Amino acid sequence: MSKNLSELSGRKGVVDNLFEKMGQLASETGTPKKADLDALAKEFLIGKSSTYGTTTFYDFMKPENQGKKVYVCNGSACLCAGTQKEVHDTLSKKFKADEIGHMTCLGRCHENGAFHYNGTNYSAKSALEIENIINTKAPAKDTYNVVSDNPVLTAPYEGFDAHYAVLKAALAKSREAILEEIKTSSIRGRGGAGFPMGFKLESCKNEENDTKFIICNADEGDPGAYSDRYLMEERPHSVLFGMIISGYVTGASWGIVYIRGEYPESVTIVEAAIQELRDHGYLGENILGANFNFDLKVIRAQGAYICGEETALINSIEGQRPEVRTRPPFPTTQGLFNKPTVVNNVETLAALHFIIKNGGKAYKKLGTEKSSGTKLICCDSFFNNPGIYEVEMGTPLAKVVYEMAGGFKKEVKALHIGGPLGGIVPVDKIKDLNVDFESFASNGFLLGHASVVSIPEDFQMIKYLEHLFEFASFESCGKCFPCRLGTKRAHEMLKKSADSDYKISRELFDDLLSTLQQGSLCAHGGGIPLPAKNALQYFGDELNKHFEK
């Protein structure tokens, strides 16, 4: 992180944004031209190497993706489903090889056969369906199976006036009173870390600064997870309400929704919802006469999984390479443009409407003592009833898997829960887990985003681990040596063993995992050893032949 670059990028504020301008150049020409990047560097008083280094990091701006016309999803869920070879082969009849790229992930894990074409994401079940999409450019059909025992996040939208009547009542109260309700609810971040939301908001509120920011981390990149996409596209006003309330509590004047470039429909829908707020006078200066100034802006990401890490996301918005920052200082003290900043994910922010409407105690009654509220769980296409399930924290995982989602269509040996950095849960351990942070942690797993990727019985575990470390290596920000080098070395060893009779030294591999876990700057490198350790623990019989005795 460069404090000077942060300050220079922030000179023009949020409206005239360096990163956004880079993205616009990419959308116009495929890849930003050197002359245009030089002009941006001059405009923002930064070095030419900064604009070039930044743009070449992202999937959608790097020169290698110049001229790409269609992208095939290569996420874990689609990989395990085995649908993507047919998708690629069919597209190869319509496009040249250098016109086909890859994306991870398109958020269609419940359907598979996913690809991106003409600014839209699709799921296709056959070659004929793919050909029809390419020929007609038909709008995408999206079907969500959403089930809830106790709807909080999935509650029906009551309409604009009824929804924002809760905001009117909230702005009539003090900031301290609203913060107290959030703290009473004990809501913890739903992006994976499980950090108390009230503590984060209070920390930012206590900072004395005229400029503060609220950022919605909508860069949900975990294969298997599509709950954030559901909330942005089906409940956008719940997310935006949460941002406005967070702004009121902290004294922030700007909210930024940082949305994955892989979710183009989400960008359009959230921008329309923001315009609706603006048309009703709920954004701008002195909102509802409460002496509260707040505005919202969408920034479209450009394809980098690491931007799900909050400090890399902040660097990204500033137009810097999205490298993880060392902490302290924490974002609530020194975040976007070196100003106090709160970053929360989509699901966390969306829960605030229920909390403010019904009170913190009502939310606290849901779930467990340490994990309050509800959680969205994404079940992939291997389930008889794939979809999104909202359950109270503490619900037995077996209830979700076998009752609500209806069990599996074919034999499955493990569930990879919580994204690439989450734990690999063998099916015979499902009965031992409840949907809460403590249950997963005590059993050696990670709830994370609660995405579920099913690993079928006939999918080699060594190939799955190879895939994970290839993903981790490709998506590393490269700032710290353990992650940058360690993920690549692990991928090389696993691939060599999977493709030949090469035996991996278990001592060397364990040492590598330990170095990643202890030495990495963030959870990307520090978290990827968990699924590998789970696989070695529970699938030793299958993996032992790949390791030296």
C-alpha positions as CSV (number, residue, x, y, z in Angstrom):
1,M,0.0,0.0,0.0
2,S,1.2,3.5,-0.8
3,K,-0.3,6.3,1.4
4,N,0.8,8.8,-1.3
5,L,-1.0,7.0,-4.1
6,S,-4.1,6.7,-1.8
7,E,-4.1,10.4,-1.3
8,L,-3.5,11.2,-5.0
9,S,-6.3,8.9,-6.0
10,G,-8.6,10.5,-3.5
11,R,-8.1,14.1,-4.6
12,K,-11.1,13.9,-6.9
13,G,-13.2,11.9,-4.4
14,V,-15.5,9.1,-5.3
15,V,-17.3,10.6,-8.3
16,D,-14.2,10.9,-10.5
17,N,-12.7,7.6,-9.8
18,L,-9.4,6.3,-11.2
19,F,-10.3,2.6,-11.1
20,E,-13.6,3.2,-12.8
21,K,-11.9,5.1,-15.6
22,M,-9.6,2.2,-16.1
23,G,-12.6,-0.1,-16.4
24,Q,-14.3,2.3,-18.9
25,L,-11.2,2.2,-21.1
26,A,-11.2,-1.6,-21.0
27,S,-14.9,-1.8,-22.0
28,E,-14.3,0.6,-25.0
29,T,-11.2,-1.1,-26.4
30,G,-11.0,-4.6,-24.8
31,T,-7.8,-3.7,-23.0
32,P,-6.7,-0.1,-22.1
33,K,-4.3,1.4,-24.5
34,K,-0.9,2.5,-23.3
35,A,-1.5,6.1,-24.4
36,D,-4.8,6.2,-22.5
37,L,-3.1,4.8,-19.3
38,D,-0.3,7.4,-19.6
39,A,-3.0,10.1,-19.8
40,L,-4.7,8.7,-16.7
41,A,-1.4,8.7,-14.8
42,K,-0.8,12.3,-15.7
43,E,-4.4,13.3,-14.7
44,F,-4.1,11.7,-11.3
45,L,-0.4,12.7,-10.8
46,I,0.8,9.1,-10.4
47,G,3.5,7.1,-12.2
48,K,2.8,5.4,-15.5
49,S,3.9,2.1,-14.0
50,S,1.0,2.4,-11.5
51,T,-1.7,2.5,-14.1
52,Y,-0.1,-0.2,-16.2
53,G,0.7,-2.4,-13.2
54,T,-2.9,-2.1,-12.0
55,T,-4.7,-2.9,-15.3
56,T,-2.5,-5.8,-16.2
57,F,-3.5,-7.5,-12.9
58,Y,-7.2,-7.9,-13.6
59,D,-8.8,-10.6,-15.8
60,F,-10.9,-8.2,-17.8
61,M,-8.2,-5.6,-18.4
62,K,-5.1,-7.7,-18.9
63,P,-3.7,-7.8,-22.5
64,E,-4.1,-11.6,-22.6
65,N,-7.9,-11.2,-22.7
66,Q,-7.9,-8.7,-25.6
67,G,-10.5,-9.9,-28.1
68,K,-12.3,-12.4,-25.9
69,K,-15.9,-12.7,-27.0
70,V,-17.2,-15.5,-24.7
71,Y,-16.1,-16.8,-21.3
72,V,-16.6,-20.3,-19.9
73,C,-17.0,-20.8,-16.1
74,N,-14.2,-22.9,-14.6
75,G,-15.3,-22.7,-11.0
76,S,-15.3,-25.8,-8.7
77,A,-19.1,-26.4,-8.9
78,C,-19.1,-26.5,-12.7
79,L,-15.9,-28.6,-12.7
80,C,-17.3,-31.2,-10.4
81,A,-20.6,-31.3,-12.4
82,G,-18.6,-32.2,-15.5
83,T,-20.6,-29.8,-17.8
84,Q,-18.0,-27.5,-19.0
85,K,-16.2,-29.6,-21.7
86,E,-19.4,-29.8,-23.7
87,V,-19.9,-26.0,-23.2
88,H,-16.4,-25.3,-24.4
89,D,-16.6,-27.7,-27.3
90,T,-19.9,-26.2,-28.5
91,L,-18.6,-22.7,-28.2
92,S,-15.5,-23.7,-30.2
93,K,-17.7,-24.3,-33.2
94,K,-18.9,-20.7,-33.0
95,F,-15.8,-18.9,-31.9
96,K,-12.0,-19.0,-32.5
97,A,-9.8,-20.5,-29.8
98,D,-8.4,-17.1,-28.9
99,E,-11.9,-15.6,-28.6
100,I,-12.8,-18.0,-25.7
101,G,-11.8,-17.0,-22.2
102,H,-12.6,-18.3,-18.7
103,M,-14.3,-16.8,-15.6
104,T,-14.6,-17.9,-12.0
105,C,-17.4,-18.0,-11.0
106,L,-20.6,-16.9,-12.7
107,G,-22.9,-17.7,-9.7
108,R,-24.9,-20.3,-11.5
109,C,-23.7,-23.2,-9.4
110,H,-27.2,-24.5,-8.9
111,E,-27.6,-24.9,-12.7
112,N,-24.0,-25.4,-14.2
113,G,-23.2,-25.3,-17.9
114,A,-22.4,-21.6,-17.2
115,F,-20.8,-19.2,-19.6
116,H,-20.8,-15.4,-20.2
117,Y,-21.7,-14.0,-23.6
118,N,-22.5,-10.5,-24.8
119,G,-22.6,-9.0,-21.3
120,T,-24.9,-11.7,-19.9
121,N,-24.4,-14.9,-17.9
122,Y,-26.1,-18.1,-19.0
123,S,-26.7,-21.7,-17.9
124,A,-27.2,-24.2,-20.7
125,K,-28.1,-27.8,-20.5
126,S,-27.4,-28.8,-24.1
127,A,-25.4,-27.9,-27.2
128,L,-28.7,-26.9,-28.9
129,E,-29.5,-24.5,-26.1
130,I,-26.1,-22.9,-26.3
131,E,-26.4,-22.5,-30.1
132,N,-29.8,-20.9,-29.6
133,I,-28.4,-18.4,-27.1
134,I,-25.5,-17.4,-29.4
135,N,-27.8,-17.1,-32.4
136,T,-30.6,-15.1,-30.8
137,K,-28.8,-13.3,-27.9
138,A,-31.8,-14.2,-25.9
139,P,-32.2,-12.8,-22.3
140,A,-30.9,-15.2,-19.6
141,K,-33.5,-17.2,-17.7
142,D,-32.8,-17.3,-14.0
143,T,-34.6,-19.5,-11.6
144,Y,-33.9,-19.4,-7.9
145,N,-35.2,-22.1,-5.6
146,V,-35.4,-20.1,-2.3
147,V,-36.6,-21.8,0.9
148,S,-36.7,-20.5,4.5
149,D,-38.0,-21.8,7.8
150,N,-37.8,-18.3,9.2
151,P,-37.5,-15.6,6.5
152,V,-35.3,-12.7,7.4
153,L,-33.1,-12.1,4.4
154,T,-35.6,-13.8,2.1
155,A,-38.7,-12.1,3.4
156,P,-41.0,-10.7,0.7
157,Y,-40.2,-7.1,-0.4
158,E,-43.1,-4.9,0.8
159,G,-42.6,-2.1,-1.7
160,F,-40.5,1.0,-1.6
161,D,-42.6,3.1,0.8
162,A,-43.2,0.4,3.4
163,H,-39.5,-0.7,3.2
164,Y,-38.2,2.8,3.8
165,A,-40.7,3.7,6.4
166,V,-38.2,1.8,8.7
167,L,-35.5,4.3,7.6
168,K,-37.7,7.3,8.5
169,A,-38.3,5.9,11.9
170,A,-34.6,5.2,12.4
171,L,-33.4,8.6,11.3
172,A,-35.6,10.1,14.0
173,K,-33.5,8.3,16.6
174,S,-29.9,9.1,17.6
175,R,-26.9,7.4,16.0
176,E,-26.1,5.9,19.4
177,A,-29.5,4.3,19.7
178,I,-29.3,2.7,16.3
179,L,-25.8,1.4,17.0
180,E,-27.0,-0.1,20.3
181,E,-29.6,-2.1,18.4
182,I,-27.0,-3.5,16.1
183,K,-24.7,-4.4,19.0
184,T,-27.6,-6.0,20.9
185,S,-28.3,-8.2,17.8
186,S,-24.8,-9.6,18.0
187,I,-24.7,-10.0,14.2
188,R,-21.4,-11.2,12.9
189,G,-20.0,-10.7,9.4
190,R,-21.4,-13.2,6.9
191,G,-18.5,-12.9,4.4
192,G,-16.5,-15.6,6.2
193,A,-14.6,-13.9,9.0
194,G,-17.5,-13.7,11.4
195,F,-16.3,-10.4,12.9
196,P,-18.9,-8.5,15.1
197,M,-20.6,-5.8,12.9
198,G,-21.4,-3.5,15.8
199,F,-17.7,-3.4,16.9
200,K,-16.6,-2.4,13.4
201,L,-19.3,0.3,13.1
202,E,-18.5,1.7,16.5
203,S,-14.8,1.8,15.8
204,C,-15.4,3.9,12.7
205,K,-17.9,6.1,14.4
206,N,-15.4,7.0,17.1
207,E,-12.9,8.2,14.5
208,E,-12.8,12.0,14.2
209,N,-12.8,12.7,10.4
210,D,-14.9,14.7,8.1
211,T,-14.7,12.0,5.4
212,K,-15.7,8.4,6.0
213,F,-16.9,5.6,3.7
214,I,-19.2,2.5,3.8
215,I,-18.2,-0.2,1.3
216,C,-20.4,-3.1,0.4
217,N,-18.1,-6.0,-0.5
218,A,-20.1,-7.5,-3.3
219,D,-17.1,-9.3,-4.8
220,E,-18.5,-12.7,-3.8
221,G,-16.1,-14.9,-5.7
222,D,-16.3,-18.3,-3.9
223,P,-17.3,-21.0,-6.4
224,G,-20.5,-22.5,-5.1
225,A,-21.8,-19.2,-3.6
226,Y,-24.5,-17.2,-5.2
227,S,-26.4,-15.8,-2.3
228,D,-25.0,-12.3,-2.7
229,R,-26.1,-12.3,-6.3
230,Y,-29.6,-13.3,-5.2
231,L,-29.7,-10.5,-2.7
232,M,-28.5,-7.9,-5.1
233,E,-30.8,-8.9,-7.9
234,E,-33.9,-9.9,-5.8
235,R,-33.5,-7.8,-2.6
236,P,-31.3,-4.8,-3.6
237,H,-33.1,-2.4,-1.3
238,S,-32.3,-4.5,1.7
239,V,-28.6,-4.2,0.9
240,L,-28.8,-0.4,0.2
241,F,-30.9,0.1,3.4
242,G,-28.1,-1.5,5.4
243,M,-25.5,0.8,3.8
244,I,-27.6,3.9,4.5
245,I,-28.0,2.9,8.2
246,S,-24.3,2.1,8.4
247,G,-23.5,5.6,7.0
248,Y,-25.9,7.2,9.5
249,V,-24.3,5.4,12.5
250,T,-20.7,6.1,11.5
251,G,-21.1,9.6,10.1
252,A,-20.0,8.4,6.6
253,S,-21.1,10.5,3.6
254,W,-20.5,7.9,0.9
255,G,-21.4,4.3,0.3
256,I,-19.7,2.3,-2.5
257,V,-21.1,-1.0,-3.8
258,Y,-18.2,-2.9,-5.2
259,I,-19.8,-5.5,-7.5
260,R,-18.1,-8.4,-9.3
261,G,-17.5,-7.8,-13.0
262,E,-18.7,-11.4,-13.3
263,Y,-22.2,-10.3,-12.2
264,P,-23.3,-7.8,-14.9
265,E,-27.0,-8.2,-14.1
266,S,-26.3,-7.3,-10.4
267,V,-24.7,-4.1,-11.5
268,T,-27.7,-3.0,-13.6
269,I,-30.2,-3.9,-10.9
270,V,-28.4,-2.2,-8.0
271,E,-27.8,1.0,-10.1
272,A,-31.6,1.1,-10.9
273,A,-32.4,0.7,-7.2
274,I,-30.0,3.6,-6.3
275,Q,-31.7,5.8,-8.9
276,E,-35.0,4.9,-7.3
277,L,-33.7,6.1,-3.9
278,R,-32.4,9.3,-5.5
279,D,-35.7,9.9,-7.2
280,H,-37.5,9.6,-3.9
281,G,-35.1,12.1,-2.2
282,Y,-33.4,9.4,0.0
283,L,-29.9,10.3,-1.1
284,G,-28.0,13.5,-1.0
285,E,-28.0,16.3,1.5
286,N,-30.0,16.4,4.7
287,I,-31.9,13.2,4.1
288,L,-35.4,13.3,5.6
289,G,-34.4,16.5,7.5
290,A,-32.2,14.4,9.8
291,N,-29.0,16.4,9.1
292,F,-27.6,13.4,7.4
293,N,-25.8,13.6,4.1
294,F,-25.2,10.3,2.2
295,D,-24.9,9.1,-1.4
296,L,-24.3,5.8,-3.1
297,K,-22.2,4.7,-6.0
298,V,-21.6,1.4,-7.8
299,I,-18.1,0.5,-8.9
300,R,-17.8,-2.5,-11.2
301,A,-14.9,-4.8,-10.4
302,Q,-12.7,-6.2,-13.2
303,G,-12.1,-9.8,-12.3
304,A,-9.9,-10.6,-9.3
305,Y,-10.8,-13.0,-6.5
306,I,-8.4,-11.4,-4.0
307,C,-10.7,-8.3,-4.0
308,G,-13.0,-10.2,-1.7
309,E,-10.3,-9.4,1.0
310,E,-11.3,-6.0,2.3
311,T,-7.9,-4.2,2.1
312,A,-7.3,-5.5,-1.5
313,L,-10.7,-4.2,-2.4
314,I,-9.9,-0.8,-1.0
315,N,-6.6,-0.7,-3.0
316,S,-8.7,-1.7,-6.1
317,I,-11.1,1.2,-5.7
318,E,-8.1,3.6,-5.4
319,G,-6.8,2.3,-8.7
320,Q,-3.8,0.6,-7.1
321,R,-2.9,-3.1,-7.6
322,P,-5.3,-5.0,-5.4
323,E,-2.6,-6.2,-3.0
324,V,-3.4,-7.0,0.6
325,R,-2.4,-4.3,3.2
326,T,-0.6,-5.1,6.4
327,R,-2.7,-4.4,9.5
328,P,-2.8,-2.3,11.7
329,P,-3.9,0.2,10.8
330,F,-7.3,-1.3,10.2
331,P,-9.7,0.1,7.6
332,T,-12.0,1.7,10.3
333,T,-9.0,3.9,11.1
334,Q,-7.3,4.2,7.7
335,G,-9.2,2.8,4.8
336,L,-10.2,4.2,1.4
337,F,-8.1,7.2,0.5
338,N,-6.7,6.9,4.0
339,K,-10.1,7.8,5.6
340,P,-12.1,5.7,8.1
341,T,-13.9,3.0,6.3
342,V,-16.3,0.1,7.1
343,V,-16.4,-2.8,4.8
344,N,-19.2,-5.4,5.1
345,N,-20.4,-8.0,2.8
346,V,-23.8,-8.1,1.1
347,E,-25.6,-10.6,3.4
348,T,-24.4,-8.7,6.6
349,L,-25.7,-5.4,5.3
350,A,-29.0,-6.9,4.1
351,A,-29.8,-8.2,7.7
352,L,-29.9,-4.7,9.1
353,H,-33.4,-4.1,7.8
354,F,-34.8,-6.8,10.0
355,I,-32.7,-5.6,13.0
356,I,-33.7,-2.0,12.8
357,K,-37.4,-2.8,12.1
358,N,-37.8,-5.5,14.8
359,G,-35.1,-4.6,17.2
360,G,-31.7,-6.2,18.1
361,K,-33.3,-8.5,20.7
362,A,-35.6,-10.0,18.1
363,Y,-32.6,-10.9,15.9
364,K,-30.6,-12.1,18.9
365,K,-33.4,-14.6,19.7
366,L,-32.7,-16.3,16.4
367,G,-29.7,-18.7,16.2
368,T,-27.3,-19.6,19.0
369,E,-25.7,-17.6,21.8
370,K,-22.5,-16.9,19.8
371,S,-23.9,-17.1,16.3
372,S,-27.1,-15.2,16.2
373,G,-29.6,-14.7,13.3
374,T,-30.0,-16.6,10.1
375,K,-27.7,-17.8,7.4
376,L,-28.1,-18.3,3.6
377,I,-26.7,-21.6,2.4
378,C,-26.2,-22.3,-1.3
379,C,-26.6,-25.8,-2.5
380,D,-25.3,-26.8,-5.9
381,S,-26.7,-28.9,-8.7
382,F,-25.9,-32.3,-7.1
383,F,-28.8,-31.9,-4.7
384,N,-32.3,-33.0,-5.6
385,N,-33.5,-29.5,-4.7
386,P,-30.6,-27.2,-5.5
387,G,-31.1,-23.6,-4.3
388,I,-30.7,-21.1,-1.5
389,Y,-31.8,-22.1,2.0
390,E,-32.2,-19.6,4.8
391,V,-31.9,-21.3,8.2
392,E,-31.4,-20.2,11.8
393,M,-27.8,-20.4,13.0
394,G,-27.4,-23.7,14.8
395,T,-29.6,-25.7,12.5
396,P,-28.3,-29.2,11.9
397,L,-26.4,-29.4,8.6
398,A,-28.1,-32.8,8.0
399,K,-31.5,-31.1,8.0
400,V,-30.4,-28.7,5.3
401,V,-28.7,-31.4,3.2
402,Y,-31.2,-34.3,3.5
403,E,-34.5,-32.7,4.3
404,M,-34.6,-29.2,2.8
405,A,-32.3,-29.8,-0.2
406,G,-33.6,-33.4,-0.6
407,G,-30.2,-35.3,-0.6
408,F,-28.1,-36.0,-3.6
409,K,-28.9,-37.0,-7.2
410,K,-25.8,-39.2,-7.4
411,E,-23.2,-40.5,-5.0
412,V,-21.2,-37.7,-3.3
413,K,-18.1,-38.3,-1.1
414,A,-17.6,-34.8,0.4
415,L,-18.9,-31.3,0.5
416,H,-16.5,-28.4,0.1
417,I,-18.2,-25.7,2.3
418,G,-17.2,-22.1,2.6
419,G,-15.4,-21.5,-0.7
420,P,-11.9,-22.5,-1.8
421,L,-10.5,-21.7,1.6
422,G,-13.3,-23.6,3.4
423,G,-13.1,-27.2,4.8
424,I,-13.7,-30.4,2.9
425,V,-16.4,-32.2,4.9
426,P,-16.8,-36.0,4.2
427,V,-20.4,-37.0,4.0
428,D,-20.3,-39.1,7.1
429,K,-19.4,-35.9,9.1
430,I,-22.5,-34.0,8.0
431,K,-24.4,-35.4,11.0
432,D,-21.9,-33.9,13.4
433,L,-22.2,-30.3,12.2
434,N,-24.6,-27.4,12.9
435,V,-24.8,-24.3,10.7
436,D,-22.8,-21.9,13.0
437,F,-19.3,-20.6,13.3
438,E,-18.4,-22.6,16.5
439,S,-19.6,-26.0,15.3
440,F,-17.6,-25.8,12.1
441,A,-14.5,-24.5,13.8
442,S,-14.6,-27.1,16.6
443,N,-14.7,-29.9,14.0
444,G,-11.8,-28.5,12.0
445,F,-13.8,-26.9,9.2
446,L,-14.9,-23.4,8.2
447,L,-18.5,-22.1,7.7
448,G,-17.3,-19.1,5.6
449,H,-19.8,-18.0,3.1
450,A,-21.7,-21.3,3.5
451,S,-21.4,-22.2,-0.2
452,V,-21.7,-25.9,-0.8
453,V,-19.7,-27.6,-3.6
454,S,-20.4,-31.4,-3.9
455,I,-17.4,-33.6,-4.8
456,P,-18.8,-36.7,-6.5
457,E,-17.6,-40.2,-5.6
458,D,-15.9,-40.6,-9.0
459,F,-13.9,-37.3,-8.8
460,Q,-10.3,-37.9,-7.8
461,M,-9.4,-36.0,-4.7
462,I,-5.9,-35.4,-6.0
463,K,-7.3,-33.6,-9.0
464,Y,-9.6,-31.6,-6.8
465,L,-6.7,-30.4,-4.7
466,E,-4.7,-29.7,-7.8
467,H,-7.6,-27.5,-9.0
468,L,-7.8,-25.7,-5.7
469,F,-4.1,-24.8,-5.6
470,E,-4.1,-23.8,-9.3
471,F,-7.0,-21.4,-8.4
472,A,-5.2,-20.1,-5.3
473,S,-1.9,-19.6,-7.3
474,F,-3.7,-17.8,-10.1
475,E,-5.6,-15.5,-7.8
476,S,-2.8,-14.6,-5.3
477,C,-2.2,-10.9,-5.1
478,G,1.6,-11.7,-5.0
479,K,2.5,-9.4,-2.2
480,C,3.8,-12.0,0.3
481,F,6.2,-14.8,-0.6
482,P,4.5,-17.7,1.2
483,C,1.3,-17.3,-0.8
484,R,2.8,-16.3,-4.1
485,L,5.3,-19.1,-4.2
486,G,3.8,-21.7,-1.9
487,T,0.5,-22.0,-3.8
488,K,2.3,-22.5,-7.0
489,R,4.7,-25.1,-5.6
490,A,1.8,-27.0,-4.1
491,H,0.0,-26.9,-7.4
492,E,3.1,-28.2,-9.3
493,M,3.6,-31.1,-6.9
494,L,-0.1,-32.1,-6.9
495,K,-0.3,-31.9,-10.7
496,K,2.9,-33.9,-11.2
497,S,1.6,-36.6,-8.9
498,A,-1.8,-36.7,-10.5
499,D,-0.4,-37.0,-14.0
500,S,2.5,-39.4,-13.4
501,D,4.0,-41.8,-10.8
502,Y,5.7,-39.0,-8.9
503,K,5.4,-39.4,-5.2
504,I,5.1,-36.2,-3.0
505,S,7.2,-36.0,0.1
506,R,4.7,-35.8,2.9
507,E,7.2,-33.9,5.1
508,L,7.8,-31.4,2.4
509,F,4.1,-30.9,1.7
510,D,3.2,-30.5,5.4
511,D,6.0,-28.0,5.8
512,L,4.7,-26.1,2.8
513,L,1.1,-26.0,4.2
514,S,2.5,-24.8,7.6
515,T,4.5,-22.0,5.9
516,L,1.4,-20.9,4.0
517,Q,-0.8,-20.9,7.1
518,Q,1.6,-19.1,9.4
519,G,3.4,-16.8,7.0
520,S,0.8,-15.5,4.6
521,L,-0.5,-11.9,5.0
522,C,-4.1,-12.8,4.6
523,A,-6.6,-15.6,4.6
524,H,-6.0,-16.4,0.9
525,G,-2.6,-18.0,1.5
526,G,-3.4,-18.7,5.2
527,G,-6.7,-20.5,4.5
528,I,-5.9,-22.7,1.5
529,P,-4.1,-25.3,3.7
530,L,-7.4,-26.2,5.4
531,P,-9.1,-28.1,2.6
532,A,-5.8,-29.9,1.9
533,K,-5.5,-31.0,5.5
534,N,-9.1,-32.1,5.6
535,A,-8.6,-34.2,2.4
536,L,-5.4,-35.8,3.8
537,Q,-7.2,-36.5,7.1
538,Y,-10.4,-38.0,5.7
539,F,-9.3,-39.3,2.3
540,G,-5.9,-40.7,3.2
541,D,-6.7,-44.1,1.7
542,E,-7.3,-42.4,-1.7
543,L,-4.4,-40.0,-1.4
544,N,-1.7,-42.1,0.2
545,K,-0.6,-43.6,-3.2
546,H,0.4,-40.1,-4.3
547,F,2.8,-39.6,-1.3
548,E,6.0,-41.2,-0.3
549,K,5.7,-43.8,2.5
